[in-house]
Amino acid sequence: MSFKPGVELVLEANESYWRKPPAVKTLVFRVIPDESTRLAALKRGEVDIAYSITGALAEELKQTPNLKLVPTYFTFATWVLFSDQWDPKSPWHDKRVRLAANLAIDRQAINQAAYLGLAKPALSFVPSGMDYFWAPPPYPYDPARAKKLLAEAGYPNGFDGGDLVGEMIYGSAIGEPVTNYLRAVGIRSRLHLMERAAFYKEYSDKKLRGMLHTGSGAPGNAATRIDSYAVTGGTYVYNTYPEIDGLFTEQVNEQNPRVRAQILQKIQQIIHDRVMFVPVMEPAFLNGVGPRVAHHSLGDIANFPYTAPYEDLTIKAK
């Protein structure tokens, strides 16, 4: 079973729900979309475990007596797609502009502000924990060079980059600072947040234009991630480059694992060289645990962000 961020695990505070020895008899899941409301419920003891608390609220959680902040991690990355980069009339068609956008963003500052430094700046749209991941050199935070590249591309005064469209769960924590950093170098953009289901429906239908702030925590490896986001016919692929399609077909038919790994890494290198995406963050999942919980099971399963196995959850004996 899996849940979206914003779906909270409630170890119901009624003593009739516990058995001896103290272990969870009944789990109740409560949907609390607003982070501040989730944290307030945790502080009042109305819930015992709350998922996904970010930013200043995560710092408040960390400083609150009797509460624990427990980070978890999984193969999840967020990035920005330039959906118009294949249109010769778009500023995003120029590789220098796409590179400028990458250099404009202070990923470590976003990490610190949103995740208390517990996340990992993304190197790629493929998470670093996935099999066949190729580690490109990180983009440094270099706004001066970003402005220089924009000037060389014919935009000395910047340009209107349009909306940065994203979904509401990660849009505020990550998308908002991204727009601020882009504006600082002259790429004037506005954050446009959509309800999560509507965003991914329009994204897969190829109806969204301009800059898209997206991400994925889907299981698999680099091949499955490339298939969905960088190969013609992929669910979220607006366009791509012929050599990527050719190499992907080649690796599908390759039976030698070593050679297949080399091909997949070559594809990732081309994606990096083409500056197809702006990798932003591999978020940490910051969870709050209340004082009644003896064993929360967060992190017990590798690359799984939630509490599991549920049978292992226990509360403290009185």
Summary of the structure (lengths in Angstrom):
residues: 318
radius of gyration: 21.4
end to end distance: 30.7
largest distance: 71.4
contacts: 1002
relative contact order: 0.21
helix: 38%
strand: 21%
